[in-house]
Amino acid sequence: MTSNPPVSSLDPEIAARLKRSADGLVPAIAQQYDTGEVLMLGWMDDEALHRTLTTGRCTYWSRSRREYWVKGETSGHFQWVKSVALDCDADTVLVKVDQVGAACHTGARACFEADVLLKDADSGAPGADQ
């Protein structure tokens, strides 16, 4: 038996534009609003996006726990929303936030600090010298 997706209060015009994965989610990138630092990637469904837009705090859908979580609710490491935008394909959300404390569940400021695969490389790619 399949379950129906949760009823959402997301504006129908926004909901109609979203391109979701098979499980009804869109990736949501959290970025520090004043420095441009990419903090983390979470997942949102329509209801999580609605809550993020209306509460001023980032709400995500936990794929592992299968429940909503508000960033900072238990850790105190809040994400205060400054702006929300869709990418050109409407399949990714960019949330510019004021991050208080760590964004990563490991305690790091950002989720992309520990496993850097390439750093400041001169790749010789076309246009690199231009």
C-alpha positions in Angstrom: 0.0 0.0 0.0 1.4 3.4 -0.9 1.0 6.4 1.3 -0.1 9.8 0.1 2.4 12.6 0.4 1.7 14.9 3.3 -0.7 17.8 2.6 1.3 21.0 2.2 0.5 24.6 2.4 3.2 25.5 -0.1 2.0 28.1 -2.6 0.5 26.1 -5.5 2.4 28.3 -8.1 5.7 27.4 -6.4 4.7 23.7 -6.1 3.8 23.6 -9.8 7.3 24.8 -10.7 9.3 22.4 -8.6 11.0 19.4 -10.2 11.2 16.7 -7.5 13.1 13.4 -7.3 11.1 10.2 -7.4 10.7 10.4 -3.7 9.2 13.9 -3.8 12.3 15.8 -2.7 14.5 18.6 -3.9 18.1 19.2 -2.8 18.5 22.4 -0.7 21.9 24.0 -0.5 22.5 26.2 2.6 24.9 29.0 2.0 26.2 31.7 4.4 24.5 34.8 3.2 27.4 37.3 3.7 30.4 35.2 2.8 29.1 32.8 0.2 30.4 29.8 2.1 28.6 26.7 1.1 27.5 25.1 4.4 25.6 21.9 3.7 23.1 20.1 1.6 19.8 18.9 2.9 16.5 17.7 1.4 13.1 19.4 1.3 9.7 18.3 0.2 6.9 20.8 -0.4 6.0 21.1 3.3 9.6 21.6 4.4 10.0 24.4 1.8 6.7 26.0 3.0 7.9 25.9 6.6 11.3 27.4 5.6 9.6 30.2 3.7 7.1 31.0 6.4 9.1 30.5 9.7 12.5 32.1 8.8 14.2 28.9 9.9 15.5 26.1 7.7 13.3 23.0 7.8 14.5 19.8 6.1 13.2 16.3 5.5 15.4 13.6 7.0 15.6 10.7 4.6 17.0 8.4 7.3 14.6 9.3 10.1 11.7 10.0 7.7 10.7 13.2 9.6 11.0 16.9 9.5 13.8 18.6 11.3 14.5 22.3 12.0 18.1 23.1 11.8 19.2 24.0 15.3 16.2 22.7 17.2 18.3 20.2 19.2 21.9 21.5 18.6 21.3 25.2 19.0 23.1 25.7 15.6 20.4 27.6 13.9 20.0 28.7 10.3 18.2 32.0 10.1 16.8 32.4 6.5 17.9 35.5 4.6 16.6 34.5 1.1 15.4 31.5 -0.8 15.8 30.9 -4.6 15.2 28.2 -7.1 17.8 27.4 -9.7 17.1 27.8 -13.4 15.6 24.3 -13.7 13.6 24.5 -10.5 15.1 21.3 -9.2 17.4 22.8 -6.5 16.7 25.3 -3.7 19.4 27.8 -2.6 18.8 29.0 1.0 21.0 31.9 2.0 21.2 31.8 5.8 22.9 33.3 8.8 24.4 30.2 10.3 24.9 30.1 14.1 27.5 27.6 15.1 28.2 24.4 13.1 26.2 23.5 10.1 27.6 19.9 9.9 26.4 17.2 12.2 30.1 16.4 12.9 30.5 19.8 14.6 32.4 21.3 11.6 31.4 24.8 10.4 30.5 23.3 7.0 30.0 19.8 5.6 32.6 20.2 2.9 35.7 20.8 5.0 37.0 17.3 5.8 37.2 15.5 2.5 38.6 18.0 0.0 39.3 16.2 -3.3 41.0 19.1 -5.2 42.1 22.4 -3.9 43.3 25.5 -5.7 44.6 23.5 -8.6 45.6 25.0 -11.9 43.8 22.5 -14.0 44.8 23.9 -17.4 41.2 23.8 -18.4 40.1 25.9 -21.3 39.6 29.5 -20.2 41.8 29.0 -17.1 44.3 31.5 -18.3 41.8 34.0 -19.6 
